[in-house]
């Protein structure tokens, strides 16, 4: 079937199989920040925004995203740079493999919640796995980012 999806403000029309995931579609369109670590919705690496809401692209069929606006890290680079500076300052940027999905969720949380508690932050980011850090540096970076950017 032929579908059209807007990714980072640009429309892409492709022929896809019915079982093609949004993850595969966005990667085929050159958005390589979107990664897949589990294919079971457990790691958060494939997080993108569909119409401004975080979704796990490995679990969304591309056909379901047709007609929607998808945002990847490539579409919010300037905004993400502000947060990644906080990550680096806290020593929370290690291998970076999980970073794109994690950053997409932090930026979405920033838009949705004002002055979240630590529990709200943990709840919002509960699906993001990082094998390198102990999460404490990430939590410090998030709290400082939320305070400064409020």
C-alpha positions in Angstrom: 0.0 0.0 0.0 1.1 3.6 -0.6 1.2 5.9 2.4 2.3 9.4 3.2 3.8 10.4 6.5 5.2 13.9 7.4 8.5 13.5 9.2 10.1 16.6 10.7 8.0 18.8 8.5 8.7 17.0 5.2 6.2 14.6 3.5 7.4 11.1 2.5 5.3 8.8 0.3 6.4 5.2 0.1 5.0 1.8 -0.8 5.0 -0.3 2.3 3.9 -3.8 3.3 1.0 -4.0 5.8 3.4 -5.1 8.6 6.0 -2.3 8.1 6.6 -0.6 11.3 7.0 3.2 11.8 10.5 2.5 13.0 11.4 1.0 9.6 9.7 3.7 7.7 11.5 6.6 9.5 14.9 4.9 9.2 14.2 4.3 5.5 13.6 8.1 5.2 17.0 8.8 6.7 16.2 9.4 10.4 18.9 7.3 11.9 18.6 8.7 15.4 15.7 6.3 15.8 17.1 3.0 17.0 15.6 -0.3 18.0 17.1 -2.3 20.9 14.3 -4.8 21.7 11.4 -4.8 19.2 9.2 -5.5 22.3 8.4 -1.9 23.5 10.7 -2.4 26.5 13.7 -0.1 25.9 12.5 3.3 24.6 15.2 3.6 22.0 12.7 3.9 19.2 10.8 6.8 20.7 9.4 9.4 18.3 6.6 11.9 18.6 3.4 11.3 16.6 1.5 14.6 16.6 3.6 15.7 19.6 3.0 12.6 21.7 5.8 10.1 22.4 5.2 6.7 20.8 7.4 3.6 20.4 7.9 3.4 16.7 8.7 -0.3 16.8 5.1 -1.0 17.9 3.3 1.4 15.6 2.5 0.2 12.0 3.6 2.7 9.4 0.1 2.6 7.9 -1.4 3.7 11.2 0.9 6.8 11.1 -0.2 7.8 7.6 -1.4 11.3 7.6 0.2 12.1 11.0 3.2 14.3 11.8 6.2 12.4 13.1 9.0 14.1 14.9 12.4 12.5 15.4 15.5 13.8 17.2 16.6 15.3 13.8 13.6 17.5 14.0 14.4 19.0 17.4 18.1 19.3 17.3 18.3 22.8 18.6 16.0 22.1 21.5 17.8 18.8 22.3 21.2 20.6 22.4 20.1 22.5 25.4 19.3 19.3 27.3 22.4 17.4 26.1 24.6 20.1 27.6 23.0 19.3 31.0 23.6 15.5 30.4 27.3 16.2 29.6 27.7 18.5 32.6 26.4 15.7 34.9 28.6 13.0 33.3 25.4 11.2 32.3 26.2 10.8 28.6 28.0 7.5 28.3 27.8 5.4 25.1 24.9 7.4 23.8 23.0 4.5 22.3 19.9 5.2 24.4 20.1 8.9 24.2 17.9 9.8 21.2 14.8 8.0 22.7 15.6 9.3 26.2 16.0 12.9 24.9 12.7 12.7 23.0 10.9 11.7 26.1 12.6 14.3 28.3 11.6 17.1 25.8 8.0 15.8 25.6 7.9 15.7 29.4 9.1 19.3 29.5 6.3 20.3 27.2 3.7 18.4 29.2 4.6 18.8 32.9 5.6 21.9 34.7 7.8 21.4 37.8 7.5 17.6 38.0 8.4 15.7 41.1 11.1 13.1 41.0 8.4 10.4 41.1 6.6 12.0 38.1 10.0 12.1 36.2 10.6 8.5 37.0 7.1 7.5 35.9 7.4 9.5 32.6 10.7 7.9 31.7 10.0 4.4 33.1 10.3 2.8 29.6 13.7 4.2 28.8 16.6 1.8 29.5 20.2 2.8 29.8 22.9 0.1 30.4 25.7 2.5 31.0 24.6 4.9 33.8 23.0 4.4 37.2 20.3 7.0 36.2 21.4 9.4 39.0 23.4 11.6 36.6 20.4 11.6 34.2 18.0 12.6 37.0 20.3 15.5 38.1 20.5 16.6 34.5 16.8 16.5 34.1 16.1 18.4 37.3 18.6 21.1 36.4 17.2 21.4 32.8 13.6 21.6 34.0 14.6 24.3 36.5 16.6 26.5 34.1 14.3 26.1 31.2 11.1 26.7 33.2 
